[in-house]
Amino acid sequence: MPGQSLHSELPRTTDPCALILLSIAVHTPAYSAISAASELLTYCADQPLPPGTLVRVPLGKREVMGVVWGIDTAFAGDPEKIKPITAVLEAIAPLPESWLRLVHFAARYYQRSLGEMAIATLPPALRDLTVEQWARRLKRKKKAPSGDIAADQALALSQEQMEVCAQIDKNTGPFLLFGSTGSGKTEVYLHQAQALLQRDSRAQVLVMVPEINLTPQLEARFQARFSATLGPDAVVSMHSGMTAAQRLKSWLAAHTGQARIVLGTRMAVFASMPHLQLLIVDEEHDASYKQQEGARYSARDLAIWRGHDLQAQVILGSATPSLESWWASRPASGKDAGGRYLRLAMPSRIGAGQMPRLRLVDMRQQPRQTLFSPALVQAITQRVERGEQALVLLNRRGFAPVLFCGDCGWKSDCPHCSAHQVFHKVDRTLRCHHCGYSQRVPLACPSCGNPDILPLGKGTEQLEEALERLLRNVQRPDGQPARIARIDADTTKAKGALAEKMADVHAGDVDVLVGTQMVAKGHDFRRVTLVAAVQPDDALMSSDFRAPERLFSLLLQAAGRAGRDAAYVAAQGSAVEMWLQTQQPEHAVYQALRQWDYSGFAAQQLQERRDAAMPPFAHQAIIRADARSQQEAQAFLRAASELAQSQQLLEGSEVFVYPPIPLSMQRVANVERAQMLIESPSRKALQQFLRAWQPCLHWLRAHPEHKGLVRWLVDVDPQAI
């Protein structure tokens, strides 16, 4: 409220009969002793507060953020011992009931404490600022937007786009928009958002993308389309690359309804949006939608739940849908009533452009240590000489994955992890990409003194260096030498570096772009006519049953960066191509890619999953234990399994618990990690078991026998096993 302090201090009443006891959600991790005792904590106030009210409360020696969940009617202790709420954030309206329902469901389903889920989803600045800092922030004036935003007129929809939009208008969804790369899925999102916002002056739209680096590109399109009519503050972003102040500003704009469109990564699924009516999940197949730290939620799945709860439409979009979504959108057939999603197809690329022709290069026919086959070098050279662009993909940064001594067998292992330190030639360092440990490259083998230690394997740095050598005499049409750029996590650390490099690519100042998967999806490169994947076979060596699905998706998405501007391709007279250098050209993934046949590939993979009782035909959870030793980690998991048996939690439950094993990356930052898989054909049975098992896990954690345990966690619907 204008002119008021953001906090209202609550004096402690001296009359116990006048106290109002409130259940408050505060941040207590699921494995903590506090969570084991009670999910919600009881505090007192001298006035009732509606659910969703943000408050400050004492917790031990700290003062923390809390969310009022309701009146505590079950408290049976001494009210005199209850601590009072410190302050109420009166200037912020209570969080809507729909948000409380979302958090409650997420906490229950993903086996986390209610307070942990609730507080972790709020902006850090909202959680951490002191009373004085809040007062100063409230007095600040909002900065006027800088610069004008060029208006973007709605494009004429293709026949396929019009048919899809008509289906969305006629049905409730959820929808799986299965559109080829370059088919115009984004224009469908814009069209549906525009139609909704014109119908309802308060409606809000949530648009999610998997990667931070895709947000500015999408934000620019939405700003250009809507800012002229809705105002410059109607479109906001939410992602971890923003400052705390920026995230807070976006959150408040969404919470008050001022922001009509919220664009963000997985965290945005928890944005407080009181008038949310449309949720869009772009590239819904992407594993980045699954949180891998803390509360391991799936933002895509929560978007589906939130849409159902709000009776809002949900659109999942992808050229390579996850097999779970593909199965959920299957059409009715015979006795099969079909899936619960409506599948909408857009197989054609805008402008009648075609997918690239696939060229498989059998690297078994090339000399060992060959980085680029002569035919691929010639094809890239031709593109550069015509003024076109090529994209070279290798999903491993650094110069080489490991340094190796041929005399004694020494390798550049990380002293703290079960991983090699990656050789980065640019700054002559060895770096662990898991714990961050870094050191200078030794002048000789630390084990035997041999000065000839060699790099093994390939990284993006090595590809960039090799291309600079191979193309040193190649010239562009203007007579300038070929220009090569690299985009990966190492070259984009500085603020604004990624945007600057992408601007160079779009402006034509880069001829060959070398990068990891961060350049393979979502970007609209208009001059790229050739994409090459170097050493994609590494992905097939994984023990994860999802490896073929992820490789197919990555390569098809990468192929979609080529030939997106059909008019440009026609004017150049170029053949749009995707080159794959592989040791296994006969592999089913590559054979399916020959025809860009996702449907056939998905059918084959789903049959394998059905035969092996794998998701989506089974439901999984993993319990992970981190300890000082592998023995202690596995001992905790074995004890948990035995306790479940002795408590008869598994009896007649259709739930199977596998023996504990080490993680594939067994040690990280000197912590040993083990895991145990829990599986069931019934999602309900799995959830019931996990809920009943939680008290056992808390009890074991507190047992002196397991004092070496660092932490434990449950991961429901894991994306990596």
Salt bridges, closest charged atoms under 4 A:
GLU39 OE1 - ARG108 NH1 2.83
GLU63 OE2 - ARG56 NE 3.18
GLU116 OE2 - ARG112 NH2 2.87
ASP152 OD2 - ARG225 NE 3.15
GLU187 OE1 - ARG221 NH2 3.23
GLU187 OE2 - ARG225 NH2 3.07
GLU211 OE2 - LYS521 NZ 3.24
GLU283 OE1 - HIS285 ND1 3.89
GLU284 OE1 - ARG300 NH1 3.27
ASP286 OD2 - LYS521 NZ 2.57
ASP301 OD1 - ARG300 NE 3.04
ASP309 OD2 - ARG101 NH2 3.06
GLU324 OE2 - ARG546 NH2 3.25
ASP336 OD2 - ARG330 NE 2.78
ASP362 OD1 - ARG364 NE 2.92
GLU388 OE1 - ARG383 NE 3.54
GLU388 OE2 - ARG386 NE 2.93
ASP413 OD1 - HIS420 ND1 2.59
ASP427 OD2 - ARG431 NH2 2.72
GLU461 OE2 - HIS424 ND1 3.23
GLU464 OE1 - ARG486 NE 2.76
GLU465 OE1 - LYS425 NZ 2.95
ASP478 OD1 - ARG476 NE 3.47
ASP488 OD2 - ARG486 NH1 2.98
ASP490 OD1 - ARG397 NH1 2.74
ASP490 OD2 - HIS424 ND1 3.39
ASP490 OD1 - ARG431 NH1 3.12
ASP511 OD1 - ARG476 NH1 2.58
ASP511 OD2 - ARG483 NE 3.97
ASP524 OD1 - ARG526 NH1 2.73
ASP524 OD1 - ARG564 NE 2.82
ASP538 OD2 - ARG396 NH2 2.96
ASP544 OD2 - ARG550 NH1 3.36
GLU549 OE1 - ARG609 NH2 2.77
ASP565 OD2 - ARG526 NE 3.84
GLU577 OE2 - ARG359 NH1 3.06
GLU577 OE1 - ARG383 NH2 3.43
GLU586 OE1 - ARG364 NH2 3.43
ASP626 OD2 - ARG624 NH2 2.88
ASP626 OD2 - ARG711 NH1 2.86
ASP715 OD1 - LYS290 NZ 2.80
ASP717 OD2 - ARG683 NH1 3.67
